[in-house]
C-alpha cells in the first residue's frame, strides 16, 4: 500500500537474464513429420519419358548427372530476338566439378539456368539423373529444385532476418525434411562456420555469407549443385576458400558441381572446363591449368 496515494502498489517481477550463447545452436533430432521422407531416401523422381532415347532408355546409375541435347534458348521474337543458346549438347559427369566459361553474352548463364530447371529451353531437352524435364509441371519443377538441386549465387541470397544456421536449414524446413545432423555438422565444420551459426547475414563478411550459402546448397544432399559466379563478389582470399570447398565437396563428399565463372584461376580448380561462344560449345579442356584456360581464351 502506497503511503502517499493509499492505493495498492504492484511491483514488476524481475526479468530473468537471457541464456548464455552456446558454441553452436542445440542440434536436437526432431521426430519426422507425418508423411515426411528422411534425407537418406530420395524423393520420387519425375515421370520418365517413354520414347526411345530419353530417360526410360538410359541405364540407371550410368547416365550423366545432367544431359543436355539440342538446347536452344531465344529471348524475344522477330528482329529483336536474341539467340542465347544454339543447339547445345553437353553431359555433366557425376562427382565432378565442371566449369563453364565464355565472354559476356556467350550464353553460359542461360545454359546453367536451363540445366538447373530455373528456365525452360525454347527447344531441346534436359535430363536430370536420366529423367526428362520437358513434361514436368511448374509444381514438379519447384519440388525438383528444392529437393534434388542446390544453388550458390553471386549475391548470396540469404534471408537477412534469419541466422546462419536458420539459413542453412531453410530448404529442409520448407520441404518438411528431417535434418541429417551428422551431415549438417560435417558441412558446418568443413566450412568453418561453427562459431558463426547464431549470426545474421549483416554480422558476417562476404566470404562467410557465401560459405553459409554453400552449406545451404548442400544441406539436402542434392544431385547437382549449380554455382553461378560464386566468387564474383569476393576478395581473393575468400574466393580461394569457396573454390577449395567446392573442390572438397566433389573429392570428399561425392557431390556434382557445375560452376559458371569468368575467372581462369577459378576454372583451374575444375575437372573439366567447357567454353561457350555465341551460344554454342566452342571447346573444352580436361584437368586444366590457369595457363591452359588463358591459352584457349586467347586463341
Phi and psi restraints in degrees (value plus and minus 20) as a CYANA .aco file:
   2 UNK   PHI     -96.8   -56.8
   2 UNK   PSI     114.0   154.0
   3 UNK   PHI     -89.6   -49.6
   3 UNK   PSI     -47.5    -7.5
   4 UNK   PHI    -103.9   -63.9
   4 UNK   PSI     -62.1   -22.1
   5 UNK   PHI    -123.9   -83.9
   5 UNK   PSI     -38.2     1.8
   6 UNK   PHI      54.2    94.2
   6 UNK   PSI     -11.3    28.7
   7 UNK   PHI    -116.9   -76.9
   7 UNK   PSI     132.1   172.1
   8 UNK   PHI     -80.8   -40.8
   8 UNK   PSI     121.4   161.4
   9 UNK   PHI    -130.2   -90.2
   9 UNK   PSI     102.8   142.8
  10 UNK   PHI    -124.5   -84.5
  10 UNK   PSI     119.0   159.0
  11 UNK   PHI    -132.4   -92.4
  11 UNK   PSI     120.8   160.8
  12 UNK   PHI     -97.8   -57.8
  12 UNK   PSI     106.7   146.7
  13 UNK   PHI     -82.9   -42.9
  13 UNK   PSI     125.2   165.2
  14 UNK   PHI     -82.2   -42.2
  14 UNK   PSI     120.9   160.9
  15 UNK   PHI    -101.3   -61.3
  15 UNK   PSI     105.2   145.2
  16 UNK   PHI     -84.7   -44.7
  16 UNK   PSI     125.5   165.5
  17 UNK   PHI     -87.3   -47.3
  17 UNK   PSI     131.0   171.0
  18 UNK   PHI     -84.6   -44.6
  18 UNK   PSI     130.0   170.0
  19 UNK   PHI     -84.4   -44.4
  19 UNK   PSI     127.1   167.1
  20 UNK   PHI     -87.0   -47.0
  20 UNK   PSI     127.0   167.0
  21 UNK   PHI     -88.5   -48.5
  21 UNK   PSI     113.4   153.4
  22 UNK   PHI    -110.9   -70.9
  22 UNK   PSI     153.0   193.0
  23 UNK   PHI     -86.5   -46.5
  23 UNK   PSI     -44.1    -4.1
  24 UNK   PHI    -172.8  -132.8
  24 UNK   PSI     139.6   179.6
  25 UNK   PHI     -82.6   -42.6
  25 UNK   PSI     127.0   167.0
  26 UNK   PHI     -83.2   -43.2
  26 UNK   PSI     102.9   142.9
  27 UNK   PHI    -118.6   -78.6
  27 UNK   PSI      61.9   101.9
  28 UNK   PHI    -112.2   -72.2
  28 UNK   PSI     114.9   154.9
  29 UNK   PHI     -96.7   -56.7
  29 UNK   PSI      99.2   139.2
  30 UNK   PHI    -110.1   -70.1
  30 UNK   PSI     123.6   163.6
  31 UNK   PHI     -86.4   -46.4
  31 UNK   PSI     123.7   163.7
  32 UNK   PHI     -83.4   -43.4
  32 UNK   PSI     125.7   165.7
  33 UNK   PHI     -94.3   -54.3
  33 UNK   PSI     144.0   184.0
  34 UNK   PHI     -80.2   -40.2
  34 UNK   PSI     110.8   150.8
  35 UNK   PHI      55.8    95.8
  35 UNK   PSI      -8.9    31.1
  36 UNK   PHI    -101.4   -61.4
  36 UNK   PSI     122.6   162.6
  37 UNK   PHI    -123.8   -83.8
  37 UNK   PSI     102.2   142.2
  38 UNK   PHI     -85.6   -45.6
  38 UNK   PSI     138.1   178.1
  39 UNK   PHI     -86.8   -46.8
  39 UNK   PSI     -39.6     0.4
  40 UNK   PHI     -93.1   -53.1
  40 UNK   PSI     -31.5     8.5
  41 UNK   PHI    -133.8   -93.8
  41 UNK   PSI     124.8   164.8
  42 UNK   PHI    -103.9   -63.9
  42 UNK   PSI     126.9   166.9
  43 UNK   PHI     -86.0   -46.0
  43 UNK   PSI     137.6   177.6
  44 UNK   PHI     -75.6   -35.6
  44 UNK   PSI     118.5   158.5
  45 UNK   PHI     -94.6   -54.6
  45 UNK   PSI     138.9   178.9
  46 UNK   PHI     -86.0   -46.0
  46 UNK   PSI     133.7   173.7
  47 UNK   PHI     -78.3   -38.3
  47 UNK   PSI     111.5   151.5
  48 UNK   PHI     -98.2   -58.2
  48 UNK   PSI     129.9   169.9
  49 UNK   PHI     -90.7   -50.7
  49 UNK   PSI     133.5   173.5
  50 UNK   PHI    -117.1   -77.1
  50 UNK   PSI     -40.2    -0.2
  51 UNK   PHI     -92.2   -52.2
  51 UNK   PSI     133.6   173.6
  52 UNK   PHI     -81.8   -41.8
  52 UNK   PSI     124.6   164.6
  53 UNK   PHI      69.9   109.9
  53 UNK   PSI     -25.0    15.0
  54 UNK   PHI    -129.2   -89.2
  54 UNK   PSI    -174.7  -134.7
  55 UNK   PHI     -77.5   -37.5
  55 UNK   PSI     -62.8   -22.8
  56 UNK   PHI     -87.8   -47.8
  56 UNK   PSI     -37.4     2.6
  57 UNK   PHI    -113.8   -73.8
  57 UNK   PSI     -22.5    17.5
  58 UNK   PHI    -109.7   -69.7
  58 UNK   PSI     129.3   169.3
  59 UNK   PHI    -100.2   -60.2
  59 UNK   PSI     102.5   142.5
  60 UNK   PHI     -78.8   -38.8
  60 UNK   PSI     112.9   152.9
  61 UNK   PHI      66.1   106.1
  61 UNK   PSI     -32.1     7.9
  62 UNK   PHI    -130.3   -90.3
  62 UNK   PSI     -35.4     4.6
  63 UNK   PHI     -95.1   -55.1
  63 UNK   PSI     138.7   178.7
  64 UNK   PHI     -82.3   -42.3
  64 UNK   PSI     141.6   181.6
  65 UNK   PHI     -81.2   -41.2
  65 UNK   PSI     -62.5   -22.5
  66 UNK   PHI    -154.8  -114.8
  66 UNK   PSI     115.9   155.9
  67 UNK   PHI    -148.0  -108.0
  67 UNK   PSI     104.5   144.5
  68 UNK   PHI    -133.1   -93.1
  68 UNK   PSI     113.5   153.5
  69 UNK   PHI    -154.1  -114.1
  69 UNK   PSI     101.5   141.5
  70 UNK   PHI      41.0    81.0
  70 UNK   PSI      13.8    53.8
  71 UNK   PHI     -89.9   -49.9
  71 UNK   PSI     105.6   145.6
  72 UNK   PHI    -148.1  -108.1
  72 UNK   PSI     116.7   156.7
  73 UNK   PHI    -155.6  -115.6
  73 UNK   PSI     100.7   140.7
  74 UNK   PHI    -141.7  -101.7
  74 UNK   PSI     108.1   148.1
  75 UNK   PHI    -124.9   -84.9
  75 UNK   PSI     111.8   151.8
  76 UNK   PHI      61.1   101.1
  76 UNK   PSI    -192.7  -152.7
  77 UNK   PHI    -168.6  -128.6
  77 UNK   PSI     142.1   182.1
  78 UNK   PHI      45.2    85.2
  78 UNK   PSI    -159.6  -119.6
  79 UNK   PHI     -89.3   -49.3
  79 UNK   PSI     -40.8    -0.8
  80 UNK   PHI    -109.9   -69.9
  80 UNK   PSI     -18.0    22.0
  81 UNK   PHI     -86.2   -46.2
  81 UNK   PSI     118.4   158.4
  82 UNK   PHI    -137.2   -97.2
  82 UNK   PSI     100.6   140.6
  83 UNK   PHI    -112.5   -72.5
  83 UNK   PSI      74.7   114.7
  84 UNK   PHI     -96.2   -56.2
  84 UNK   PSI     -56.0   -16.0
  85 UNK   PHI    -148.6  -108.6
  85 UNK   PSI     119.4   159.4
  86 UNK   PHI    -149.6  -109.6
  86 UNK   PSI      62.3   102.3
  87 UNK   PHI      45.7    85.7
  87 UNK   PSI      29.1    69.1
  88 UNK   PHI     -98.5   -58.5
  88 UNK   PSI     108.5   148.5
  89 UNK   PHI    -132.9   -92.9
  89 UNK   PSI     106.1   146.1
  90 UNK   PHI    -177.3  -137.3
  90 UNK   PSI     114.9   154.9
  91 UNK   PHI    -131.6   -91.6
  91 UNK   PSI     114.6   154.6
  92 UNK   PHI    -125.9   -85.9
  92 UNK   PSI      94.7   134.7
  93 UNK   PHI     -90.7   -50.7
  93 UNK   PSI     129.2   169.2
  94 UNK   PHI     -90.9   -50.9
  94 UNK   PSI     127.3   167.3
  95 UNK   PHI      33.8    73.8
  95 UNK   PSI      17.9    57.9
  96 UNK   PHI    -151.5  -111.5
  96 UNK   PSI     136.3   176.3
  97 UNK   PHI    -122.8   -82.8
  97 UNK   PSI      92.6   132.6
  98 UNK   PHI    -128.9   -88.9
  98 UNK   PSI     105.4   145.4
  99 UNK   PHI    -122.0   -82.0
  99 UNK   PSI     122.7   162.7
 100 UNK   PHI    -138.2   -98.2
 100 UNK   PSI     102.2   142.2
 101 UNK   PHI    -144.5  -104.5
 101 UNK   PSI     140.4   180.4
 102 UNK   PHI     145.4   185.4
 102 UNK   PSI     140.5   180.5
 103 UNK   PHI     -87.7   -47.7
 103 UNK   PSI     148.3   188.3
 104 UNK   PHI     -77.4   -37.4
 104 UNK   PSI     111.3   151.3
 105 UNK   PHI      67.0   107.0
 105 UNK   PSI     -14.1    25.9
 106 UNK   PHI     -98.7   -58.7
 106 UNK   PSI     -35.6     4.4
 107 UNK   PHI      82.8   122.8
 107 UNK   PSI     -11.9    28.1
 108 UNK   PHI     -86.9   -46.9
 108 UNK   PSI     -61.4   -21.4
 109 UNK   PHI     -90.8   -50.8
 109 UNK   PSI     -56.5   -16.5
 110 UNK   PHI     -82.0   -42.0
 110 UNK   PSI     -61.3   -21.3
 111 UNK   PHI     -83.1   -43.1
 111 UNK   PSI     -65.6   -25.6
 112 UNK   PHI     -81.1   -41.1
 112 UNK   PSI     -64.4   -24.4
 113 UNK   PHI     -83.9   -43.9
 113 UNK   PSI     -57.7   -17.7
 114 UNK   PHI     -91.1   -51.1
 114 UNK   PSI     -64.4   -24.4
 115 UNK   PHI     -85.3   -45.3
 115 UNK   PSI     -50.0   -10.0
 116 UNK   PHI    -109.3   -69.3
 116 UNK   PSI     -10.0    30.0
 117 UNK   PHI      41.7    81.7
 117 UNK   PSI       4.1    44.1
 118 UNK   PHI    -107.1   -67.1
 118 UNK   PSI     -36.7     3.3
 119 UNK   PHI    -168.4  -128.4
 119 UNK   PSI     135.4   175.4
 120 UNK   PHI    -120.6   -80.6
 120 UNK   PSI     122.1   162.1
 121 UNK   PHI     -93.5   -53.5
 121 UNK   PSI     136.5   176.5
 122 UNK   PHI     -93.8   -53.8
 122 UNK   PSI     -50.9   -10.9
 123 UNK   PHI    -175.9  -135.9
 123 UNK   PSI     143.0   183.0
 124 UNK   PHI      72.7   112.7
 124 UNK   PSI    -197.3  -157.3
 125 UNK   PHI    -163.9  -123.9
 125 UNK   PSI     135.6   175.6
 126 UNK   PHI    -143.5  -103.5
 126 UNK   PSI     114.3   154.3
 127 UNK   PHI    -138.6   -98.6
 127 UNK   PSI     107.2   147.2
 128 UNK   PHI    -127.4   -87.4
 128 UNK   PSI      98.2   138.2
 129 UNK   PHI      30.7    70.7
 129 UNK   PSI      19.7    59.7
 130 UNK   PHI      63.2   103.2
 130 UNK   PSI     -16.5    23.5
 131 UNK   PHI    -128.8   -88.8
 131 UNK   PSI     104.2   144.2
 132 UNK   PHI     -91.7   -51.7
 132 UNK   PSI     114.1   154.1
 133 UNK   PHI    -115.1   -75.1
 133 UNK   PSI     -28.9    11.1
 134 UNK   PHI     -78.6   -38.6
 134 UNK   PSI     -59.1   -19.1
 135 UNK   PHI    -112.8   -72.8
 135 UNK   PSI     -14.6    25.4
 136 UNK   PHI     -94.7   -54.7
 136 UNK   PSI     121.7   161.7
 137 UNK   PHI     -96.3   -56.3
 137 UNK   PSI     147.7   187.7
 138 UNK   PHI     -79.8   -39.8
 138 UNK   PSI     -57.5   -17.5
 139 UNK   PHI     -87.6   -47.6
 139 UNK   PSI     -60.3   -20.3
 140 UNK   PHI     -85.2   -45.2
 140 UNK   PSI     -59.6   -19.6
 141 UNK   PHI     -86.7   -46.7
 141 UNK   PSI     -55.9   -15.9
 142 UNK   PHI     -82.3   -42.3
 142 UNK   PSI     -65.6   -25.6
 143 UNK   PHI     -83.9   -43.9
 143 UNK   PSI     -57.8   -17.8
 144 UNK   PHI     -82.7   -42.7
 144 UNK   PSI     -67.5   -27.5
 145 UNK   PHI     -82.3   -42.3
 145 UNK   PSI     -57.1   -17.1
 146 UNK   PHI     -92.1   -52.1
 146 UNK   PSI     -61.5   -21.5
 147 UNK   PHI    -117.5   -77.5
 147 UNK   PSI     -49.3    -9.3
 148 UNK   PHI    -139.3   -99.3
 148 UNK   PSI     -25.8    14.2
 149 UNK   PHI    -146.7  -106.7
 149 UNK   PSI     128.2   168.2
 150 UNK   PHI    -140.7  -100.7
 150 UNK   PSI     129.3   169.3
 151 UNK   PHI    -152.3  -112.3
 151 UNK   PSI     116.1   156.1
 152 UNK   PHI    -147.2  -107.2
 152 UNK   PSI      99.0   139.0
 153 UNK   PHI    -128.1   -88.1
 153 UNK   PSI     141.1   181.1
 154 UNK   PHI     -82.6   -42.6
 154 UNK   PSI     -53.6   -13.6
 155 UNK   PHI    -113.6   -73.6
 155 UNK   PSI      -8.4    31.6
 156 UNK   PHI      53.1    93.1
 156 UNK   PSI     -70.7   -30.7
 157 UNK   PHI      37.5    77.5
 157 UNK   PSI      22.5    62.5
 158 UNK   PHI    -106.8   -66.8
 158 UNK   PSI     133.1   173.1
 159 UNK   PHI    -101.8   -61.8
 159 UNK   PSI      96.6   136.6
 160 UNK   PHI     -85.0   -45.0
 160 UNK   PSI     -44.3    -4.3
 161 UNK   PHI    -108.0   -68.0
 161 UNK   PSI     -24.3    15.7
 162 UNK   PHI    -123.5   -83.5
 162 UNK   PSI     131.7   171.7
 163 UNK   PHI     -93.2   -53.2
 163 UNK   PSI     150.4   190.4
 164 UNK   PHI     -77.5   -37.5
 164 UNK   PSI     -65.3   -25.3
 165 UNK   PHI     -82.4   -42.4
 165 UNK   PSI     -61.7   -21.7
 166 UNK   PHI     -87.8   -47.8
 166 UNK   PSI     -55.1   -15.1
 167 UNK   PHI     -86.0   -46.0
 167 UNK   PSI     -60.8   -20.8
 168 UNK   PHI     -82.3   -42.3
 168 UNK   PSI     -62.6   -22.6
 169 UNK   PHI    -111.5   -71.5
 169 UNK   PSI     -19.5    20.5
 170 UNK   PHI     -76.9   -36.9
 170 UNK   PSI     -65.1   -25.1
 171 UNK   PHI     -80.2   -40.2
 171 UNK   PSI     -52.9   -12.9
 172 UNK   PHI     -89.8   -49.8
 172 UNK   PSI     -58.6   -18.6
 173 UNK   PHI     -86.3   -46.3
 173 UNK   PSI     -64.1   -24.1
 174 UNK   PHI     -84.0   -44.0
 174 UNK   PSI     -61.9   -21.9
 175 UNK   PHI    -103.5   -63.5
 175 UNK   PSI     -18.4    21.6
 176 UNK   PHI      34.4    74.4
 176 UNK   PSI      26.4    66.4
 177 UNK   PHI    -124.2   -84.2
 177 UNK   PSI     127.4   167.4
 178 UNK   PHI     -88.4   -48.4
 178 UNK   PSI     127.7   167.7
 179 UNK   PHI    -104.4   -64.4
 179 UNK   PSI     103.6   143.6
 180 UNK   PHI    -105.7   -65.7
 180 UNK   PSI      71.7   111.7
 181 UNK   PHI     -85.4   -45.4
 181 UNK   PSI     -54.3   -14.3
 182 UNK   PHI     -83.5   -43.5
 182 UNK   PSI     -62.6   -22.6
 183 UNK   PHI     -86.6   -46.6
 183 UNK   PSI     -64.7   -24.7
 184 UNK   PHI     -83.8   -43.8
 184 UNK   PSI     -60.4   -20.4
 185 UNK   PHI     -80.8   -40.8
 185 UNK   PSI     -59.8   -19.8
 186 UNK   PHI     -85.1   -45.1
 186 UNK   PSI     -62.0   -22.0
 187 UNK   PHI     -82.4   -42.4
 187 UNK   PSI     -66.9   -26.9
 188 UNK   PHI     -79.8   -39.8
 188 UNK   PSI     -64.7   -24.7
 189 UNK   PHI     -92.1   -52.1
 189 UNK   PSI     -58.4   -18.4
 190 UNK   PHI     -82.5   -42.5
 190 UNK   PSI     -55.7   -15.7
 191 UNK   PHI    -110.4   -70.4
 191 UNK   PSI     -21.5    18.5
 192 UNK   PHI      45.1    85.1
 192 UNK   PSI      20.2    60.2
 193 UNK   PHI    -126.8   -86.8
 193 UNK   PSI     -14.3    25.7
 194 UNK   PHI     -74.5   -34.5
 194 UNK   PSI     -61.4   -21.4
 195 UNK   PHI    -112.7   -72.7
 195 UNK   PSI      -7.2    32.8
 196 UNK   PHI    -142.0  -102.0
 196 UNK   PSI     -13.2    26.8
 197 UNK   PHI     -87.1   -47.1
 197 UNK   PSI     -45.8    -5.8
 198 UNK   PHI    -111.8   -71.8
 198 UNK   PSI     -21.2    18.8
 199 UNK   PHI    -106.6   -66.6
 199 UNK   PSI     125.3   165.3
 200 UNK   PHI    -107.9   -67.9
 200 UNK   PSI     142.3   182.3
 201 UNK   PHI     -72.8   -32.8
 201 UNK   PSI     -56.6   -16.6
 202 UNK   PHI     -85.4   -45.4
 202 UNK   PSI     -38.7     1.3
 203 UNK   PHI    -115.5   -75.5
 203 UNK   PSI     -15.3    24.7
 204 UNK   PHI    -134.6   -94.6
 204 UNK   PSI     133.3   173.3
 205 UNK   PHI     -95.1   -55.1
 205 UNK   PSI     149.3   189.3
 206 UNK   PHI     -80.2   -40.2
 206 UNK   PSI     -61.5   -21.5
 207 UNK   PHI     -84.0   -44.0
 207 UNK   PSI     -60.2   -20.2
 208 UNK   PHI     -86.1   -46.1
 208 UNK   PSI     -60.0   -20.0
 209 UNK   PHI     -80.9   -40.9
 209 UNK   PSI     -61.4   -21.4
 210 UNK   PHI     -90.1   -50.1
 210 UNK   PSI     -51.1   -11.1
 211 UNK   PHI     -87.4   -47.4
 211 UNK   PSI     -58.1   -18.1
 212 UNK   PHI     -82.3   -42.3
 212 UNK   PSI     -62.9   -22.9
 213 UNK   PHI     -82.1   -42.1
 213 UNK   PSI     -57.7   -17.7
 214 UNK   PHI     -84.8   -44.8
 214 UNK   PSI     -63.3   -23.3
 215 UNK   PHI     -82.9   -42.9
 215 UNK   PSI     -61.3   -21.3
 216 UNK   PHI     -82.1   -42.1
 216 UNK   PSI     -60.8   -20.8
 217 UNK   PHI     -83.0   -43.0
 217 UNK   PSI     -52.2   -12.2
 218 UNK   PHI    -119.0   -79.0
 218 UNK   PSI     -21.9    18.1
 219 UNK   PHI     -78.5   -38.5
 219 UNK   PSI     -57.6   -17.6
 220 UNK   PHI    -115.2   -75.2
 220 UNK   PSI      -5.3    34.7
 221 UNK   PHI      31.6    71.6
 221 UNK   PSI      42.9    82.9
 222 UNK   PHI     -89.9   -49.9
 222 UNK   PSI     141.5   181.5
 223 UNK   PHI     -89.2   -49.2
 223 UNK   PSI     -58.6   -18.6
 224 UNK   PHI    -161.8  -121.8
 224 UNK   PSI     119.9   159.9
 225 UNK   PHI    -127.7   -87.7
 225 UNK   PSI     105.2   145.2
 226 UNK   PHI    -125.3   -85.3
 226 UNK   PSI     103.0   143.0
 227 UNK   PHI    -139.2   -99.2
 227 UNK   PSI      96.4   136.4
 228 UNK   PHI    -122.5   -82.5
 228 UNK   PSI      83.2   123.2
 229 UNK   PHI      29.1    69.1
 229 UNK   PSI      36.1    76.1
 230 UNK   PHI     -86.5   -46.5
 230 UNK   PSI     -38.4     1.6
 231 UNK   PHI    -128.3   -88.3
 231 UNK   PSI     -12.2    27.8
 232 UNK   PHI     -82.5   -42.5
 232 UNK   PSI     -50.0   -10.0
 233 UNK   PHI    -126.5   -86.5
 233 UNK   PSI      -3.1    36.9
 234 UNK   PHI    -134.5   -94.5
 234 UNK   PSI     134.2   174.2
 235 UNK   PHI     -94.9   -54.9
 235 UNK   PSI     152.2   192.2
 236 UNK   PHI     -82.3   -42.3
 236 UNK   PSI     -58.4   -18.4
 237 UNK   PHI     -87.5   -47.5
 237 UNK   PSI     -65.5   -25.5
 238 UNK   PHI     -86.3   -46.3
 238 UNK   PSI     -56.3   -16.3
 239 UNK   PHI     -82.7   -42.7
 239 UNK   PSI     -61.5   -21.5
 240 UNK   PHI     -82.2   -42.2
 240 UNK   PSI     -57.8   -17.8
 241 UNK   PHI     -83.0   -43.0
 241 UNK   PSI     -62.8   -22.8
 242 UNK   PHI     -87.5   -47.5
 242 UNK   PSI     -64.0   -24.0
 243 UNK   PHI     -84.7   -44.7
 243 UNK   PSI     -59.0   -19.0
 244 UNK   PHI     -83.0   -43.0
 244 UNK   PSI     -59.4   -19.4
 245 UNK   PHI     -87.9   -47.9
 245 UNK   PSI     -63.2   -23.2
 246 UNK   PHI     -80.3   -40.3
 246 UNK   PSI     -58.0   -18.0
 247 UNK   PHI     -84.8   -44.8
 247 UNK   PSI     -63.0   -23.0
 248 UNK   PHI     -82.9   -42.9
 248 UNK   PSI     -59.9   -19.9
 249 UNK   PHI     -79.4   -39.4
 249 UNK   PSI     -54.6   -14.6
 250 UNK   PHI     -97.8   -57.8
 250 UNK   PSI     -71.4   -31.4
 251 UNK   PHI     -92.7   -52.7
 251 UNK   PSI     -57.2   -17.2
 252 UNK   PHI    -127.7   -87.7
 252 UNK   PSI     -47.8    -7.8
 253 UNK   PHI    -126.7   -86.7
 253 UNK   PSI     -24.8    15.2
 254 UNK   PHI      53.1    93.1
 254 UNK   PSI       1.4    41.4
 255 UNK   PHI    -100.8   -60.8
 255 UNK   PSI     137.3   177.3
 256 UNK   PHI    -125.2   -85.2
 256 UNK   PSI     105.6   145.6
 257 UNK   PHI    -146.9  -106.9
 257 UNK   PSI     113.5   153.5
 258 UNK   PHI    -138.3   -98.3
 258 UNK   PSI     102.3   142.3
 259 UNK   PHI    -145.3  -105.3
 259 UNK   PSI     104.2   144.2
 260 UNK   PHI    -109.7   -69.7
 260 UNK   PSI     110.9   150.9
 261 UNK   PHI    -171.9  -131.9
 261 UNK   PSI     134.6   174.6
 262 UNK   PHI    -127.9   -87.9
 262 UNK   PSI     -20.8    19.2
 263 UNK   PHI    -117.6   -77.6
 263 UNK   PSI      95.5   135.5
 264 UNK   PHI     -78.8   -38.8
 264 UNK   PSI     -53.8   -13.8
 265 UNK   PHI     -85.0   -45.0
 265 UNK   PSI     -60.1   -20.1
 266 UNK   PHI     -87.4   -47.4
 266 UNK   PSI     -60.7   -20.7
 267 UNK   PHI     -82.9   -42.9
 267 UNK   PSI     -48.0    -8.0
 268 UNK   PHI     -87.7   -47.7
 268 UNK   PSI     -33.9     6.1
 269 UNK   PHI     -99.8   -59.8
 269 UNK   PSI     -30.6     9.4
 270 UNK   PHI    -104.1   -64.1
 270 UNK   PSI     138.6   178.6
 271 UNK   PHI     -95.1   -55.1
 271 UNK   PSI     -46.4    -6.4
 272 UNK   PHI    -175.6  -135.6
 272 UNK   PSI     119.4   159.4
 273 UNK   PHI    -138.0   -98.0
 273 UNK   PSI     107.7   147.7
 274 UNK   PHI    -127.6   -87.6
 274 UNK   PSI     107.4   147.4
 275 UNK   PHI    -122.6   -82.6
 275 UNK   PSI     112.4   152.4
 276 UNK   PHI    -130.9   -90.9
 276 UNK   PSI     128.8   168.8
 277 UNK   PHI    -170.6  -130.6
 277 UNK   PSI     107.4   147.4
 278 UNK   PHI      33.8    73.8
 278 UNK   PSI      18.6    58.6
 279 UNK   PHI      61.0   101.0
 279 UNK   PSI     -11.0    29.0
 280 UNK   PHI    -152.3  -112.3
 280 UNK   PSI     138.8   178.8
 281 UNK   PHI     -92.8   -52.8
 281 UNK   PSI     103.1   143.1
 282 UNK   PHI    -121.5   -81.5
 282 UNK   PSI     -31.7     8.3
 283 UNK   PHI     137.8   177.8
 283 UNK   PSI     158.9   198.9
 284 UNK   PHI    -175.8  -135.8
 284 UNK   PSI     141.7   181.7
 285 UNK   PHI    -155.8  -115.8
 285 UNK   PSI     120.2   160.2
 286 UNK   PHI    -126.1   -86.1
 286 UNK   PSI     116.9   156.9
 287 UNK   PHI      29.1    69.1
 287 UNK   PSI      36.1    76.1
 288 UNK   PHI     -97.9   -57.9
 288 UNK   PSI     134.8   174.8
 289 UNK   PHI    -120.9   -80.9
 289 UNK   PSI     148.0   188.0
 290 UNK   PHI     -79.5   -39.5
 290 UNK   PSI     -57.6   -17.6
 291 UNK   PHI     -87.1   -47.1
 291 UNK   PSI     -57.1   -17.1
 292 UNK   PHI     -79.1   -39.1
 292 UNK   PSI     -65.0   -25.0
 293 UNK   PHI     -85.5   -45.5
 293 UNK   PSI     -65.1   -25.1
 294 UNK   PHI     -83.1   -43.1
 294 UNK   PSI     -59.1   -19.1
 295 UNK   PHI     -83.3   -43.3
 295 UNK   PSI     -64.5   -24.5
 296 UNK   PHI     -83.3   -43.3
 296 UNK   PSI     -64.0   -24.0
 297 UNK   PHI     -85.7   -45.7
 297 UNK   PSI     -48.9    -8.9
 298 UNK   PHI    -102.4   -62.4
 298 UNK   PSI     -36.1     3.9
